[in-house]
């Protein structure tokens, strides 16, 4: 009877210790990346509307959009300069 009690107590103690310890999965858990701060821009109302528009994105997203927009403007500029250079 004493042996069963000792075994049960040891089992409960080991289970409690395992529950208190964080599960590492064989290695250290990677630290959570810090969330980027959102930057919001408020745009004036479009024609025919009284509602302004507010857009919130991270600095990375704003930079990517600016880069994409710059590429679009360069393509437009290149296309119009080719048209003016070769009038038909």
Buried (B, 14 or more C-beta within 10 A) or exposed (E): EEEEEEEEEEEEEEEEEEEEEEEEEEEEEEEEEEEEEEEEEEEEEEEEEEEEEEEEBEEEBBEEEEEEEEEEEEEEEEEEEEEEEEEE
